[in-house]
Amino acid sequence: MAPSIGDQGVGGEPTYAGDESAAEGPDPVIGAGITLLGIFLMGTGGARDAHYVFDFGVLTAGLGAITFVLFVALSAMKQRRARQVEDDDEAPPPAELHEPPTA
């Protein structure tokens, strides 16, 4: 019997083995979304001369930008750590140090 698409994945790729996003870190899209919400509030508050709404939008956009940068940094750190662990597992053991032969 021939393998089905569910057995081998689309295009011969391996099937999805589990949630890989947990190893990658938090999603920076959350911070980008908060920033866009803040920009929207700034636009609506500025158009209606509602200074308090505009100021709240500035605060929201700033917090979203900080969240975005923080999540990008955390994701990069987690990926670097995972890559180092993977490289350490694949590296051959170090050669033992021997004294040079004496003549």
The first five atom37 places (N, CA, C, CB, O) and aatype in JSON, in Angstrom:
{
  "aatype": [12, 0, 14, 15, 9, 7, 3, 5, 7, 19, 7, 7, 6, 14, 16, 18, 0, 7, 3, 6, 15, 0, 0, 6, 7, 14, 3, 14, 19, 9, 7, 0, 7, 9, 16, 10, 10, 7, 9, 13, 10, 12, 7, 16, 7, 7, 0, 1, 3, 0, 8, 18, 19, 13, 3, 13, 7, 19, 10, 16, 0, 7, 10, 7, 0, 9, 16, 13, 19, 10, 13, 19, 0, 10, 15, 0, 12, 11, 5, 1, 1, 0, 1, 5, 19, 6, 3, 3, 3, 6, 0, 14, 14, 14, 0, 6, 10, 8, 6, 14, 14, 16, 0],
  "atom_mask": [
    [1, 1, 1, 1, 1],
    [1, 1, 1, 1, 1],
    [1, 1, 1, 1, 1],
    [1, 1, 1, 1, 1],
    [1, 1, 1, 1, 1],
    [1, 1, 1, 0, 1],
    [1, 1, 1, 1, 1],
    [1, 1, 1, 1, 1],
    [1, 1, 1, 0, 1],
    [1, 1, 1, 1, 1],
    [1, 1, 1, 0, 1],
    [1, 1, 1, 0, 1],
    [1, 1, 1, 1, 1],
    [1, 1, 1, 1, 1],
    [1, 1, 1, 1, 1],
    [1, 1, 1, 1, 1],
    [1, 1, 1, 1, 1],
    [1, 1, 1, 0, 1],
    [1, 1, 1, 1, 1],
    [1, 1, 1, 1, 1],
    [1, 1, 1, 1, 1],
    [1, 1, 1, 1, 1],
    [1, 1, 1, 1, 1],
    [1, 1, 1, 1, 1],
    [1, 1, 1, 0, 1],
    [1, 1, 1, 1, 1],
    [1, 1, 1, 1, 1],
    [1, 1, 1, 1, 1],
    [1, 1, 1, 1, 1],
    [1, 1, 1, 1, 1],
    [1, 1, 1, 0, 1],
    [1, 1, 1, 1, 1],
    [1, 1, 1, 0, 1],
    [1, 1, 1, 1, 1],
    [1, 1, 1, 1, 1],
    [1, 1, 1, 1, 1],
    [1, 1, 1, 1, 1],
    [1, 1, 1, 0, 1],
    [1, 1, 1, 1, 1],
    [1, 1, 1, 1, 1],
    [1, 1, 1, 1, 1],
    [1, 1, 1, 1, 1],
    [1, 1, 1, 0, 1],
    [1, 1, 1, 1, 1],
    [1, 1, 1, 0, 1],
    [1, 1, 1, 0, 1],
    [1, 1, 1, 1, 1],
    [1, 1, 1, 1, 1],
    [1, 1, 1, 1, 1],
    [1, 1, 1, 1, 1],
    [1, 1, 1, 1, 1],
    [1, 1, 1, 1, 1],
    [1, 1, 1, 1, 1],
    [1, 1, 1, 1, 1],
    [1, 1, 1, 1, 1],
    [1, 1, 1, 1, 1],
    [1, 1, 1, 0, 1],
    [1, 1, 1, 1, 1],
    [1, 1, 1, 1, 1],
    [1, 1, 1, 1, 1],
    [1, 1, 1, 1, 1],
    [1, 1, 1, 0, 1],
    [1, 1, 1, 1, 1],
    [1, 1, 1, 0, 1],
    [1, 1, 1, 1, 1],
    [1, 1, 1, 1, 1],
    [1, 1, 1, 1, 1],
    [1, 1, 1, 1, 1],
    [1, 1, 1, 1, 1],
    [1, 1, 1, 1, 1],
    [1, 1, 1, 1, 1],
    [1, 1, 1, 1, 1],
    [1, 1, 1, 1, 1],
    [1, 1, 1, 1, 1],
    [1, 1, 1, 1, 1],
    [1, 1, 1, 1, 1],
    [1, 1, 1, 1, 1],
    [1, 1, 1, 1, 1],
    [1, 1, 1, 1, 1],
    [1, 1, 1, 1, 1],
    [1, 1, 1, 1, 1],
    [1, 1, 1, 1, 1],
    [1, 1, 1, 1, 1],
    [1, 1, 1, 1, 1],
    [1, 1, 1, 1, 1],
    [1, 1, 1, 1, 1],
    [1, 1, 1, 1, 1],
    [1, 1, 1, 1, 1],
    [1, 1, 1, 1, 1],
    [1, 1, 1, 1, 1],
    [1, 1, 1, 1, 1],
    [1, 1, 1, 1, 1],
    [1, 1, 1, 1, 1],
    [1, 1, 1, 1, 1],
    [1, 1, 1, 1, 1],
    [1, 1, 1, 1, 1],
    [1, 1, 1, 1, 1],
    [1, 1, 1, 1, 1],
    [1, 1, 1, 1, 1],
    [1, 1, 1, 1, 1],
    [1, 1, 1, 1, 1],
    [1, 1, 1, 1, 1],
    [1, 1, 1, 1, 1]
  ],
  "atom_positions": [
    [[0.84, -1.16, 0.0], [0.0, 0.0, 0.0], [0.9, 1.24, 0.0], [-0.96, -0.01, 1.21], [1.9, 1.28, 0.71]],
    [[0.55, 2.23, -0.79], [1.32, 3.47, -0.89], [1.04, 4.36, 0.32], [0.97, 4.23, -2.2], [-0.07, 4.38, 0.84]],
    [[2.09, 5.1, 0.77], [1.86, 5.99, 1.92], [0.93, 7.13, 1.52], [3.19, 6.56, 2.46], [0.97, 7.61, 0.39]],
    [[0.11, 7.55, 2.46], [-0.82, 8.65, 2.19], [-0.17, 9.97, 2.54], [-2.13, 8.48, 2.97], [0.9, 10.01, 3.16]],
    [[-0.82, 11.07, 2.15], [-0.29, 12.4, 2.46], [-0.2, 12.61, 3.96], [-1.17, 13.49, 1.82], [0.73, 13.26, 4.44]],
    [[-1.14, 12.07, 4.69], [-1.11, 12.21, 6.14], [0.06, 11.52, 6.79], [0.0, 0.0, 0.0], [0.5, 11.91, 7.87]],
    [[0.59, 10.47, 6.11], [1.74, 9.76, 6.67], [3.06, 10.46, 6.43], [1.8, 8.38, 6.1], [3.95, 10.42, 7.28]],
    [[3.2, 11.11, 5.28], [4.48, 11.7, 4.94], [4.46, 13.22, 4.85], [4.96, 11.15, 3.65], [5.52, 13.82, 4.74]],
    [[3.31, 13.85, 4.89], [3.24, 15.29, 4.78], [3.15, 15.72, 3.33], [0.0, 0.0, 0.0], [3.29, 14.9, 2.42]],
    [[2.93, 16.98, 3.12], [2.79, 17.51, 1.77], [4.17, 17.73, 1.16], [1.98, 18.83, 1.78], [5.05, 18.3, 1.81]],
    [[4.37, 17.28, -0.07], [5.64, 17.48, -0.75], [6.77, 16.66, -0.18], [0.0, 0.0, 0.0], [7.94, 17.01, -0.35]],
    [[6.45, 15.56, 0.5], [7.49, 14.71, 1.06], [8.07, 15.21, 2.37], [0.0, 0.0, 0.0], [8.97, 14.58, 2.92]],
    [[7.57, 16.33, 2.87], [8.06, 16.86, 4.15], [7.55, 15.99, 5.29], [7.62, 18.33, 4.34], [6.5, 15.36, 5.16]],
    [[8.27, 15.96, 6.41], [7.78, 15.17, 7.54], [6.5, 15.78, 8.1], [8.86, 15.08, 8.65], [6.26, 16.98, 7.99]],
    [[5.7, 14.93, 8.7], [4.44, 15.41, 9.27], [4.71, 16.26, 10.49], [3.52, 14.24, 9.62], [5.8, 16.22, 11.06]],
    [[3.71, 17.02, 10.88], [3.83, 17.91, 12.02], [3.91, 17.08, 13.29], [2.63, 18.89, 12.08], [3.01, 16.3, 13.59]],
    [[5.0, 17.25, 14.04], [5.26, 16.41, 15.2], [4.73, 16.98, 16.5], [6.72, 16.17, 15.33], [4.62, 16.24, 17.48]],
    [[4.4, 18.25, 16.56], [3.94, 18.85, 17.79], [4.07, 20.34, 17.75], [0.0, 0.0, 0.0], [4.36, 20.93, 16.71]],
    [[3.85, 20.96, 18.89], [3.89, 22.41, 18.98], [5.33, 22.87, 19.1], [3.05, 22.92, 20.18], [5.94, 22.76, 20.17]],
    [[5.89, 23.38, 18.0], [7.26, 23.87, 18.01], [7.36, 25.32, 18.47], [7.88, 23.72, 16.64], [8.45, 25.8, 18.76]],
    [[6.23, 26.03, 18.54], [6.26, 27.44, 18.9], [6.65, 27.65, 20.36], [4.91, 28.07, 18.63], [7.14, 28.72, 20.72]],
    [[6.44, 26.64, 21.2], [6.82, 26.78, 22.6], [8.33, 26.9, 22.76], [6.3, 25.59, 23.41], [8.81, 27.54, 23.69]],
    [[9.07, 26.27, 21.85], [10.53, 26.34, 21.92], [11.06, 27.64, 21.32], [11.14, 25.15, 21.21], [12.2, 28.01, 21.58]],
    [[10.25, 28.32, 20.54], [10.72, 29.52, 19.87], [10.57, 30.78, 20.73], [9.97, 29.71, 18.58], [11.3, 31.74, 20.53]],
    [[9.66, 30.78, 21.66], [9.46, 31.95, 22.5], [8.15, 32.65, 22.2], [0.0, 0.0, 0.0], [7.38, 32.18, 21.36]],
    [[7.9, 33.76, 22.88], [6.63, 34.48, 22.68], [6.56, 35.1, 21.28], [6.47, 35.57, 23.74], [7.58, 35.4, 20.67]],
    [[5.35, 35.28, 20.79], [5.15, 35.78, 19.44], [5.19, 37.31, 19.43], [3.81, 35.27, 18.87], [4.38, 37.94, 20.12]],
    [[6.1, 37.92, 18.67], [6.19, 39.37, 18.6], [4.97, 40.05, 17.97], [7.42, 39.75, 17.83], [4.81, 41.26, 18.07]],
    [[4.11, 39.27, 17.31], [2.92, 39.84, 16.69], [2.0, 40.45, 17.75], [2.17, 38.76, 15.89], [1.24, 41.37, 17.45]],
    [[2.07, 39.95, 18.97], [1.25, 40.51, 20.06], [1.62, 41.98, 20.27], [1.45, 39.7, 21.38], [0.74, 42.84, 20.35]],
    [[2.91, 42.27, 20.36], [3.35, 43.65, 20.54], [3.01, 44.52, 19.34], [0.0, 0.0, 0.0], [2.66, 45.69, 19.5]],
    [[3.11, 43.96, 18.13], [2.76, 44.72, 16.93], [1.27, 45.06, 16.92], [3.14, 43.94, 15.67], [0.88, 46.15, 16.52]],
    [[0.45, 44.12, 17.36], [-0.99, 44.38, 17.42], [-1.35, 45.45, 18.43], [0.0, 0.0, 0.0], [-2.2, 46.29, 18.16]],
    [[-0.7, 45.44, 19.58], [-0.95, 46.47, 20.59], [-0.51, 47.83, 20.06], [-0.21, 46.14, 21.91], [-1.18, 48.84, 20.3]],
    [[0.6, 47.86, 19.35], [1.08, 49.11, 18.76], [0.07, 49.65, 17.74], [2.44, 48.9, 18.08], [-0.22, 50.85, 17.73]],
    [[-0.45, 48.78, 16.9], [-1.44, 49.22, 15.91], [-2.72, 49.71, 16.57], [-1.76, 48.08, 14.94], [-3.34, 50.66, 16.1]],
    [[-3.11, 49.07, 17.67], [-4.28, 49.56, 18.42], [-4.0, 50.97, 18.95], [-4.62, 48.6, 19.59], [-4.87, 51.84, 18.88]],
    [[-2.81, 51.2, 19.47], [-2.44, 52.53, 19.96], [-2.44, 53.57, 18.85], [0.0, 0.0, 0.0], [-2.88, 54.7, 19.05]],
    [[-1.95, 53.19, 17.67], [-1.95, 54.13, 16.54], [-3.38, 54.45, 16.13], [-1.17, 53.55, 15.34], [-3.68, 55.59, 15.8]],
    [[-4.25, 53.44, 16.15], [-5.67, 53.69, 15.84], [-6.3, 54.65, 16.85], [-6.45, 52.36, 15.82], [-7.03, 55.57, 16.47]],
    [[-6.0, 54.45, 18.13], [-6.54, 55.35, 19.15], [-5.99, 56.77, 18.98], [-6.2, 54.83, 20.56], [-6.71, 57.75, 19.19]],
    [[-4.72, 56.88, 18.61], [-4.16, 58.2, 18.36], [-4.87, 58.9, 17.2], [-2.65, 58.1, 18.07], [-5.16, 60.09, 17.27]],
    [[-5.15, 58.14, 16.15], [-5.83, 58.72, 14.99], [-7.24, 59.15, 15.3], [0.0, 0.0, 0.0], [-7.66, 60.25, 14.91]],
    [[-7.98, 58.31, 16.01], [-9.36, 58.68, 16.32], [-9.41, 59.8, 17.36], [-10.14, 57.46, 16.83], [-10.26, 60.69, 17.27]],
    [[-8.52, 59.75, 18.32], [-8.5, 60.81, 19.33], [-8.06, 62.14, 18.75], [0.0, 0.0, 0.0], [-8.6, 63.19, 19.12]],
    [[-7.11, 62.11, 17.86], [-6.64, 63.35, 17.23], [-7.67, 63.95, 16.29], [0.0, 0.0, 0.0], [-7.79, 65.17, 16.18]],
    [[-8.42, 63.1, 15.61], [-9.44, 63.59, 14.67], [-10.6, 64.25, 15.39], [-9.95, 62.44, 13.81], [-11.26, 65.11, 14.81]],
    [[-10.87, 63.87, 16.62], [-12.0, 64.42, 17.36], [-11.57, 65.42, 18.43], [-12.8, 63.29, 18.0], [-12.38, 65.83, 19.26]],
    [[-10.31, 65.81, 18.42], [-9.76, 66.7, 19.44], [-9.97, 66.15, 20.85], [-10.39, 68.09, 19.32], [-10.17, 66.92, 21.79]],
    [[-9.92, 64.84, 20.98], [-10.04, 64.19, 22.29], [-8.62, 63.9, 22.77], [-10.91, 62.86, 22.2], [-8.04, 62.85, 22.47]],
    [[-8.07, 64.84, 23.52], [-6.67, 64.75, 23.91], [-6.39, 63.58, 24.84], [-6.24, 66.03, 24.58], [-5.31, 62.98, 24.79]],
    [[-7.36, 63.24, 25.69], [-7.14, 62.12, 26.59], [-7.09, 60.8, 25.83], [-8.22, 62.07, 27.65], [-6.3, 59.91, 26.17]],
    [[-7.92, 60.66, 24.81], [-7.9, 59.45, 23.99], [-6.58, 59.38, 23.21], [-9.11, 59.42, 23.02], [-5.98, 58.32, 23.09]],
    [[-6.15, 60.52, 22.69], [-4.88, 60.57, 21.96], [-3.72, 60.19, 22.88], [-4.65, 61.98, 21.36], [-2.85, 59.4, 22.49]],
    [[-3.71, 60.74, 24.09], [-2.64, 60.43, 25.04], [-2.64, 58.95, 25.43], [-2.76, 61.3, 26.29], [-1.59, 58.33, 25.58]],
    [[-3.84, 58.38, 25.6], [-3.94, 56.96, 25.91], [-3.43, 56.13, 24.72], [-5.4, 56.58, 26.26], [-2.82, 55.08, 24.92]],
    [[-3.68, 56.59, 23.51], [-3.17, 55.92, 22.31], [-1.65, 55.96, 22.25], [0.0, 0.0, 0.0], [-1.02, 54.98, 21.85]],
    [[-1.06, 57.09, 22.63], [0.4, 57.2, 22.67], [0.97, 56.2, 23.68], [0.85, 58.65, 23.03], [1.95, 55.51, 23.4]],
    [[0.34, 56.13, 24.84], [0.79, 55.19, 25.87], [0.66, 53.75, 25.38], [-0.03, 55.38, 27.17], [1.57, 52.94, 25.56]],
    [[-0.47, 53.43, 24.75], [-0.7, 52.08, 24.25], [0.3, 51.73, 23.15], [-2.14, 51.95, 23.71], [0.85, 50.62, 23.15]],
    [[0.55, 52.65, 22.23], [1.51, 52.39, 21.15], [2.92, 52.21, 21.72], [1.48, 53.55, 20.13], [3.66, 51.35, 21.25]],
    [[3.28, 53.0, 22.69], [4.61, 52.86, 23.31], [4.77, 51.54, 24.02], [0.0, 0.0, 0.0], [5.8, 50.88, 23.88]],
    [[3.75, 51.13, 24.78], [3.83, 49.84, 25.47], [3.84, 48.68, 24.46], [2.65, 49.68, 26.43], [4.52, 47.68, 24.68]],
    [[3.11, 48.83, 23.37], [3.13, 47.79, 22.34], [4.49, 47.67, 21.68], [0.0, 0.0, 0.0], [4.95, 46.57, 21.4]],
    [[5.14, 48.81, 21.43], [6.47, 48.78, 20.82], [7.49, 48.14, 21.76], [6.91, 50.2, 20.43], [8.34, 47.37, 21.33]],
    [[7.39, 48.47, 23.04], [8.29, 47.86, 24.03], [8.05, 46.36, 24.11], [8.1, 48.51, 25.43], [9.0, 45.58, 24.19]],
    [[6.78, 45.95, 24.1], [6.44, 44.53, 24.13], [6.99, 43.81, 22.9], [4.91, 44.34, 24.21], [7.52, 42.71, 23.0]],
    [[6.86, 44.44, 21.74], [7.37, 43.86, 20.5], [8.87, 43.62, 20.59], [7.05, 44.76, 19.3], [9.35, 42.52, 20.29]],
    [[9.62, 44.62, 21.01], [11.08, 44.49, 21.09], [11.47, 43.45, 22.13], [11.73, 45.86, 21.44], [12.41, 42.68, 21.91]],
    [[10.77, 43.41, 23.26], [11.06, 42.43, 24.3], [10.81, 41.02, 23.8], [10.21, 42.71, 25.54], [11.61, 40.12, 24.04]],
    [[9.69, 40.81, 23.1], [9.37, 39.47, 22.61], [10.34, 39.02, 21.52], [7.94, 39.43, 22.08], [10.67, 37.84, 21.44]],
    [[10.79, 39.95, 20.67], [11.78, 39.6, 19.66], [13.09, 39.18, 20.34], [12.04, 40.8, 18.69], [13.71, 38.2, 19.93]],
    [[13.49, 39.9, 21.36], [14.72, 39.56, 22.07], [14.6, 38.21, 22.77], [15.07, 40.65, 23.09], [15.53, 37.41, 22.73]],
    [[13.46, 37.96, 23.42], [13.27, 36.68, 24.1], [13.25, 35.52, 23.11], [11.98, 36.69, 24.91], [13.82, 34.46, 23.38]],
    [[12.61, 35.72, 21.97], [12.58, 34.68, 20.95], [13.98, 34.38, 20.42], [11.66, 35.09, 19.8], [14.35, 33.22, 20.24]],
    [[14.76, 35.42, 20.18], [16.12, 35.23, 19.68], [16.97, 34.51, 20.71], [16.75, 36.58, 19.33], [17.78, 33.64, 20.35]],
    [[16.81, 34.84, 21.98], [17.6, 34.18, 23.02], [17.24, 32.7, 23.13], [17.39, 34.88, 24.38], [18.12, 31.86, 23.27]],
    [[15.94, 32.39, 23.06], [15.52, 30.99, 23.15], [16.01, 30.19, 21.94], [14.01, 30.89, 23.27], [16.44, 29.05, 22.09]],
    [[15.93, 30.79, 20.75], [16.39, 30.08, 19.56], [17.9, 29.87, 19.6], [16.0, 30.85, 18.3], [18.38, 28.82, 19.19]],
    [[18.64, 30.85, 20.08], [20.1, 30.71, 20.18], [20.46, 29.6, 21.16], [20.76, 32.04, 20.61], [21.34, 28.78, 20.89]],
    [[19.78, 29.57, 22.31], [20.05, 28.54, 23.31], [19.71, 27.16, 22.75], [19.25, 28.82, 24.59], [20.47, 26.21, 22.96]],
    [[18.59, 27.04, 22.05], [18.21, 25.75, 21.47], [19.21, 25.32, 20.4], [16.81, 25.82, 20.87], [19.54, 24.13, 20.3]],
    [[19.7, 26.26, 19.61], [20.68, 25.94, 18.57], [22.0, 25.49, 19.21], [20.92, 27.16, 17.65], [22.63, 24.57, 18.7]],
    [[22.42, 26.13, 20.3], [23.66, 25.73, 20.96], [23.54, 24.34, 21.56], [24.03, 26.74, 22.05], [24.48, 23.55, 21.48]],
    [[22.4, 24.03, 22.15], [22.2, 22.69, 22.71], [22.21, 21.66, 21.59], [20.87, 22.62, 23.5], [22.79, 20.59, 21.75]],
    [[21.59, 21.99, 20.46], [21.57, 21.08, 19.32], [22.98, 20.87, 18.77], [20.65, 21.62, 18.23], [23.36, 19.75, 18.44]],
    [[23.76, 21.94, 18.68], [25.13, 21.83, 18.18], [26.01, 21.04, 19.14], [25.72, 23.21, 17.95], [26.88, 20.28, 18.72]],
    [[25.78, 21.22, 20.46], [26.57, 20.47, 21.44], [26.27, 18.99, 21.37], [26.29, 21.0, 22.85], [27.16, 18.17, 21.58]],
    [[25.01, 18.63, 21.08], [24.66, 17.22, 20.98], [25.3, 16.57, 19.76], [23.14, 17.07, 20.91], [25.62, 15.38, 19.79]],
    [[25.47, 17.32, 18.68], [26.03, 16.78, 17.45], [27.55, 16.83, 17.4], [25.46, 17.51, 16.28], [28.15, 16.14, 16.57]],
    [[28.19, 17.61, 18.24], [29.64, 17.78, 18.2], [30.32, 16.51, 18.7], [30.08, 19.0, 19.05], [29.87, 15.9, 19.66]],
    [[31.42, 16.12, 18.03], [32.14, 14.94, 18.51], [32.85, 15.26, 19.83], [33.17, 14.46, 17.45], [33.13, 16.42, 20.12]],
    [[33.12, 14.24, 20.61], [33.82, 14.51, 21.88], [35.22, 15.04, 21.62], [33.88, 13.23, 22.75], [35.84, 14.66, 20.63]],
    [[35.72, 15.91, 22.47], [37.06, 16.47, 22.24], [38.12, 15.38, 22.37], [37.35, 17.61, 23.24], [38.01, 14.46, 23.18]],
    [[39.15, 15.52, 21.55], [40.26, 14.55, 21.58], [41.04, 14.72, 22.87], [41.19, 14.73, 20.36], [41.19, 15.83, 23.38]],
    [[41.52, 13.59, 23.37], [42.31, 13.67, 24.59], [43.68, 14.27, 24.28], [42.46, 12.28, 25.24], [44.25, 14.04, 23.22]],
    [[44.19, 15.02, 25.22], [45.49, 15.64, 25.04], [46.6, 14.64, 25.42], [45.61, 16.94, 25.89], [46.6, 14.08, 26.52]],
    [[47.5, 14.44, 24.51], [48.62, 13.54, 24.77], [49.91, 14.34, 24.74], [48.66, 12.38, 23.74], [50.02, 15.34, 24.03]],
    [[50.88, 13.88, 25.52], [52.18, 14.51, 25.49], [52.9, 14.06, 24.24], [52.99, 14.19, 26.75], [52.78, 12.91, 23.83]],
    [[53.66, 14.94, 23.62], [54.4, 14.52, 22.42], [55.44, 13.48, 22.79], [55.06, 15.74, 21.72], [56.02, 13.52, 23.87]],
    [[55.68, 12.56, 21.87], [56.7, 11.53, 22.19], [58.08, 12.14, 22.29], [56.71, 10.42, 21.11], [58.44, 13.05, 21.54]],
    [[58.83, 11.64, 23.22], [60.21, 12.13, 23.39], [61.16, 11.21, 22.67], [60.58, 12.23, 24.9], [60.98, 9.99, 22.69]],
    [[62.16, 11.76, 22.04], [63.11, 10.97, 21.26], [64.37, 10.67, 22.01], [63.45, 11.66, 19.99], [65.26, 10.01, 21.48]]
  ]
}
